[in-house]
Amino acid sequence: MNDRNRIFTVRELNSAAKQLLENNLPLLWVRGEISNFICAASGHWYFSLKDEQAQVRCVMFRHKSQYLDWQPRNGAQVEVLALATLYEPRGDFQLTLEQMRPAGLGALYEAFERLKKKLEGEGLFEAVRKRPLPVFPKQVGIVTSSQAAALRDVLTTLAKRMPGMPVLLYATPVQGEGAAQKIAQAIRLASERAECDVLLVCRGGGSIEDLWAFNEEVVARAIAASHIPVVSGVGHETDFTIADFVADQRAATPTAAAQLAVPDRQELLLLLQRLAQRLQHAGLRRYERSTQQLDFLQRRLVHPAQRARQQLAHLAHLQQRMRNALGHGMQQRQWRWQTVQQRLQVARPEPARLELRQVELAQRLAEAMQRNVQRFDLRLRSLYQHLLHLDPQQVLARGYSLVRDEQGNIVSDSDQLVPGARLDITFAHGWARTELKEKGRTS
């Protein structure tokens, strides 16, 4: 069926129109003036956004509106990030809001991010350049407006924490045309005079436009160049400014800045009390130890006469020990002398007895020598007879002879010889050389 001839119901028409809008128009920013603002009991916001020539209905549901830290009002110029859609039950064209901000804040946020990135690149936010705050400042300087509620809060906090603390006010506008230059001038003046030990740069809460003077580069440069440690206490806890990043310490509020600047007198008094108690206890323990040591020394201390008597008694005891030692030594030496004397008497020589002993030993020596000579003579005769039996000459004398060949080898077998061989024959008396004519073997 041709769509041109199709008949739509109202619901179908509104649904198709809604899809057409949502599919062809993405999330977009729209600027206009709020009118007919209504905050429903459910927490949803309903209003119209208009300019000189047109208006559009808007809705911002509770789960989105609860994150805004400011309350929209009729007549306010705003910028909204929204989705163009159609409310089907009534066929109303409307914007469903995701975000909303006061008009002009987009440019301010961009300027904020550009300056933050620039100063961060120069190292002005580095922790190494941050100076510690003095623990006990002698005088506190404040850079703020003399009419600001934040000044009263800071003075009240300083007076409560440290009564009598001298305070110098470097009054300057903190909002409006030229405020940034005047704030920077006040910071430079405080740094040049060097009248205080810590400088508080503070202001109460407000919109981003109200706090914008503390996002100017001139103020950031003045804080970075200050010779005095600077505490930034601008706005509320959720507010962050360029001054917070450059300052040596960032406080969530002006009151918190005052708390950072000076110690609490009550806490110091409590600390002093604890230290005094510790000192008292330490002194008491030292006194007790000294008393105990004194008693110990007193017990060791003796009257000179009594000490002399003790030393005399000790000397007498030593004398007695020396006498006993001398007597014992003499007795020991006497015993040793008697023992040596007895040994000498036993070992003392007697000439007559020694002479008889010598004669006896000489006689025994002569008899032993004579027996040995006889034994050796018999042994020698026996060996001589053995040698005679083994003497070759004796064998030759019995008719034997010794035959050698030309090389001098003894011939004991006829197989060693050949006919014509020359032989040397040794007899008991003399020798002969002969030539072999014939040989044979005995049976």
C-alpha positions in Angstrom: 0.0 0.0 0.0 1.4 3.5 -0.9 2.4 5.5 2.2 0.8 8.6 0.6 -2.5 6.9 0.8 -2.0 5.4 4.2 -4.1 6.8 7.1 -2.1 7.2 10.4 -3.5 7.3 13.8 -2.5 10.3 16.0 -0.3 8.0 18.2 1.5 6.6 15.1 2.0 10.1 13.7 3.5 11.4 16.9 5.7 8.3 17.3 7.0 8.7 13.7 7.7 12.4 14.3 9.6 11.6 17.5 11.8 9.1 15.8 12.4 11.5 12.9 13.5 14.2 15.3 15.7 12.0 17.5 17.4 10.2 14.6 18.2 13.4 12.7 19.0 15.9 15.5 21.8 14.8 17.9 22.6 16.3 21.3 23.1 20.1 20.8 23.7 23.2 22.8 20.8 25.8 22.8 21.0 29.3 24.4 17.9 31.2 25.6 16.0 32.8 28.5 14.2 30.8 31.2 10.5 31.5 31.6 7.6 29.7 33.4 10.0 27.8 35.5 8.4 25.0 37.6 10.1 22.6 40.1 7.7 19.7 40.5 7.3 17.7 43.7 9.0 14.8 41.9 12.2 16.9 41.5 11.8 17.4 37.7 12.1 20.8 36.2 9.8 22.2 33.6 10.2 25.5 31.8 10.3 27.3 28.5 13.5 28.5 26.8 12.9 31.6 24.6 14.5 34.3 22.7 13.1 37.4 20.9 11.4 35.4 18.2 10.6 31.9 19.5 10.3 29.5 22.4 10.5 25.8 23.1 9.3 23.7 26.0 12.1 22.0 28.1 12.2 19.3 30.8 15.2 18.3 33.0 14.6 15.2 35.0 15.6 14.9 38.7 18.5 12.5 38.1 20.1 15.2 36.0 19.0 18.4 37.8 20.3 17.1 41.2 23.9 17.6 40.1 23.6 21.4 39.4 25.1 23.5 42.2 22.9 26.5 41.4 19.2 27.2 41.1 17.7 28.3 37.8 15.3 31.3 37.9 13.0 33.0 35.4 14.7 35.5 33.2 18.1 33.8 33.5 20.1 33.4 30.4 21.3 29.7 30.1 22.9 27.3 27.8 21.5 23.8 27.7 22.8 20.5 26.2 19.6 18.8 25.1 18.0 16.2 22.9 15.2 17.4 20.6 12.2 15.1 20.9 8.4 15.0 20.9 6.1 14.3 23.9 3.8 11.8 22.2 0.7 12.1 24.5 0.2 15.8 23.7 2.3 16.1 20.5 4.4 18.8 22.1 7.9 19.5 20.7 10.3 19.8 23.6 14.0 19.6 24.7 15.1 16.9 27.1 18.0 18.4 29.0 21.3 16.6 29.9 23.3 19.6 31.2 22.6 23.3 31.9 24.9 26.2 32.7 24.6 30.0 32.9 25.1 31.6 29.5 28.6 32.5 28.7 30.1 29.9 31.0 31.3 27.8 28.0 33.8 30.6 27.1 34.8 31.0 30.7 35.5 27.2 31.1 37.6 27.2 28.0 39.6 30.2 29.1 40.0 28.5 32.5 41.4 25.3 30.9 43.7 27.2 28.6 45.3 29.2 31.4 45.5 26.1 33.6 47.3 24.2 30.9 49.7 27.1 30.2 50.7 27.6 33.9 51.0 23.9 34.5 53.3 23.7 31.5 55.5 26.4 33.1 55.7 24.3 36.3 53.8 26.8 38.5 51.7 23.9 39.9 54.7 21.7 40.8 54.8 20.4 44.4 58.6 21.1 44.6 58.0 24.9 44.5 55.4 24.8 47.2 56.7 26.3 50.5 55.7 25.0 53.9 53.6 27.2 56.1 55.2 28.6 59.3 54.2 26.6 62.3 54.0 29.7 64.6 53.4 32.8 62.5 54.0 36.1 64.2 51.6 38.0 62.0 49.0 37.0 59.4 48.1 38.9 56.2 44.7 38.8 54.5 44.0 39.8 50.9 40.2 40.3 50.5 37.5 42.9 50.6 36.9 44.8 53.8 33.2 44.3 53.4 33.3 40.5 52.6 31.6 38.1 54.9 34.6 35.8 54.4 36.7 38.4 56.2 34.5 38.2 59.3 34.7 34.4 59.2 38.5 34.5 58.9 38.9 37.0 61.7 36.6 35.0 63.9 38.5 31.8 63.3 41.8 33.4 63.9 40.6 35.0 67.2 39.2 31.7 68.3 42.3 29.6 67.4 45.0 32.1 68.4 43.7 35.1 70.4 45.8 38.2 70.1 47.3 37.2 66.7 48.2 40.4 64.8 46.4 40.6 61.5 47.1 42.9 58.5 44.3 43.5 56.0 45.3 44.3 52.4 41.8 45.4 51.3 40.9 45.0 47.7 37.8 44.3 45.6 37.4 40.6 44.9 34.7 40.9 42.2 33.9 43.2 39.3 35.8 45.2 36.8 39.5 45.4 37.4 39.3 43.2 40.5 42.0 40.8 39.3 44.6 43.6 38.8 43.8 45.0 42.3 44.1 41.6 43.9 47.5 41.0 42.3 48.6 44.5 43.4 47.6 43.7 47.0 49.6 40.4 46.9 52.6 42.2 45.5 52.4 44.9 48.1 52.2 42.3 50.9 55.3 40.5 49.5 57.3 43.7 49.2 56.5 44.9 52.7 57.1 41.4 54.2 55.1 42.4 57.3 53.5 39.0 57.8 54.6 35.4 57.8 51.7 33.9 55.9 49.2 35.5 53.4 45.6 34.4 53.1 43.9 35.1 49.7 40.3 34.5 50.3 36.7 35.1 49.2 33.3 33.7 49.9 31.3 31.4 47.6 29.6 32.5 44.4 29.1 31.7 40.8 32.0 31.2 38.4 31.6 34.8 37.2 31.8 36.0 40.8 35.0 34.0 41.4 36.5 34.8 38.0 39.0 37.4 39.3 40.9 34.5 41.0 41.2 32.7 37.6 43.0 35.6 36.0 46.7 35.1 35.0 47.8 38.3 36.7 46.6 37.0 40.1 48.3 33.6 39.5 51.6 35.3 38.6 51.4 37.5 41.7 50.9 34.4 43.9 53.8 32.5 42.3 56.1 35.5 42.7 55.2 36.1 46.4 58.0 35.8 48.9 55.5 35.0 51.6 53.7 31.6 51.7 50.2 31.9 50.3 47.1 30.1 51.3 44.2 30.2 48.9 40.7 30.0 50.4 38.3 31.0 47.6 34.7 29.9 47.4 33.3 26.7 48.7 34.8 23.2 48.9 33.6 22.3 45.3 35.0 25.5 43.8 38.5 25.4 42.2 40.3 28.4 40.8 43.7 28.9 39.2 44.8 30.6 42.5 44.2 27.3 44.3 46.6 25.5 42.0 49.4 28.1 42.3 49.1 28.8 46.0 51.4 27.0 48.5 48.3 25.6 50.2 44.7 25.3 49.0 41.9 25.5 51.6 38.3 24.5 50.9 36.9 27.7 52.4 38.2 31.0 53.9 37.6 29.5 57.4 39.7 26.5 56.5 42.4 28.8 55.3 42.5 30.5 58.7 42.7 27.1 60.3 45.7 26.2 58.2 47.4 29.6 58.9 47.6 29.5 62.7 47.7 26.7 65.2 44.9 26.1 67.7 45.7 27.7 71.0 43.6 25.1 72.9 45.5 22.2 71.2 48.8 23.9 72.0 47.8 24.3 75.6 46.8 20.6 75.7 50.1 19.7 74.1 52.0 21.8 76.6 50.1 20.2 79.5 51.0 16.7 78.1 54.6 17.8 77.7 54.6 19.3 81.2 53.2 16.1 82.6 55.8 14.1 80.7 58.5 16.5 82.0 57.2 16.2 85.5 57.2 12.4 85.3 60.7 12.3 83.8 61.9 14.7 86.6 60.3 12.5 89.2 61.9 9.3 87.8 65.2 11.1 87.6 64.8 12.2 91.3 64.0 8.7 92.3 67.0 7.3 90.5 69.2 9.9 92.0 67.8 9.2 95.5 68.5 5.5 95.1 72.0 6.1 93.8 72.6 8.4 96.8 71.4 5.8 99.2 73.6 3.2 97.6 76.6 5.6 97.8 75.7 6.4 101.4 75.8 2.7 102.3 79.2 2.4 100.8 80.5 5.5 102.6 82.4 4.4 105.8 83.8 6.6 108.7 87.6 7.0 108.3 88.4 5.5 111.7 86.2 2.5 110.9 87.8 2.2 107.5 91.3 2.4 109.1 90.3 -0.4 111.6 89.1 -2.5 108.6 92.3 -1.9 106.8 94.4 -2.7 109.9 92.4 -6.0 110.3 92.9 -6.7 106.7 96.7 -6.0 107.0 96.9 -8.3 110.0 95.1 -11.0 108.0 97.6 -10.6 105.2 100.5 -10.8 107.6 99.2 -14.0 109.1 98.8 -15.4 105.6 102.3 -14.4 104.7 103.7 -16.1 107.9 101.8 -19.2 107.1 103.0 -19.1 103.5 106.7 -18.6 104.7 106.4 -21.5 107.2 104.8 -23.8 104.6 107.6 -22.8 102.1 110.4 -23.5 104.6 108.8 -26.9 105.5 108.5 -27.8 101.8 112.1 -26.8 101.1 113.2 -28.9 104.2 111.4 -31.9 102.9 112.9 -31.5 99.5 116.4 -31.2 101.1 116.0 -34.4 103.1 114.8 -36.2 100.0 117.8 -35.1 98.0 120.1 -35.9 100.8 118.8 -39.4 101.0 119.1 -39.8 97.2 122.7 -38.6 97.4 123.5 -41.0 100.2 122.1 -43.8 98.1 124.1 -42.7 95.0 127.4 -41.9 96.8 130.3 -44.1 95.3 132.5 -46.5 97.4 136.0 -46.9 95.8 136.8 -50.3 97.3 133.5 -51.8 96.1 133.9 -50.1 92.7 137.5 -51.5 92.4 136.3 -55.0 93.1 133.5 -54.5 90.6 136.0 -53.3 88.0 138.2 -56.4 88.5 135.3 -58.6 88.3 134.1 -57.0 85.1 137.6 -57.1 83.5 137.8 -60.8 84.2 134.4 -61.5 82.8 135.3 -59.4 79.7 138.5 -61.5 79.1 136.6 -64.8 79.5 134.0 -63.6 77.1 136.6 -62.5 74.6 138.3 -65.8 74.8 135.1 -67.7 74.2 134.3 -65.5 71.3 137.7 -66.1 69.7 137.4 -69.8 70.1 133.9 -69.7 68.6 135.1 -67.6 65.7 138.1 -69.9 65.1 135.9 -73.0 64.9 133.6 -71.2 62.5 136.5 -70.1 60.3 137.8 -73.6 60.1 134.4 -75.0 59.1 134.1 -72.3 56.4 137.6 -73.1 55.1 136.7 -76.8 54.7 133.6 -75.8 52.7 135.7 -73.6 50.5 138.2 -76.4 49.9 135.4 -78.6 48.7 134.3 -75.9 46.3 137.7 -75.0 45.0 138.0 -75.8 41.2 141.8 -76.5 41.6 141.0 -79.4 43.9 138.6 -80.8 41.3 141.3 -80.4 38.6 143.9 -82.1 40.9 141.7 -85.2 40.8 142.3 -85.5 37.1 139.6 -83.3 35.7 140.2 -80.5 33.2 138.3 -77.3 32.1 137.6 -77.0 28.3 136.8 -73.5 26.7 136.1 -72.6 23.1 137.7 -69.7 21.3 135.2 -67.3 22.8 136.1 -68.4 26.3 132.8 -70.2 26.9 133.0 -73.4 29.0 132.2 -76.4 26.9 130.0 -79.0 28.7 128.5 -80.8 25.7 130.0 -82.0 22.5 127.1 -80.7 20.5 128.6 -77.2 21.2 131.7 -78.1 19.0 132.4 -78.7 15.4 135.4 -80.6 14.0 138.4 -78.3 13.5 137.4 -76.1 16.4 140.3 -74.7 18.6 140.0 -75.5 22.3 141.8 -74.3 25.4 142.2 -76.9 28.1 143.1 -76.0 31.7 144.7 -78.6 34.0 145.5 -78.6 37.7 148.9 -77.5 36.7 149.2 -75.7 33.3 147.0 -75.4 30.1 147.1 -76.6 26.5 145.6 -75.5 23.1 144.4 -78.2 20.7 142.3 -78.7 17.6 139.2 -80.9 17.6 139.6 -83.8 15.1 136.6 -85.9 16.0 133.7 -85.8 18.5 131.2 -88.2 19.8 128.7 -88.9 22.7 129.1 -91.4 25.6 126.2 -93.8 26.2 
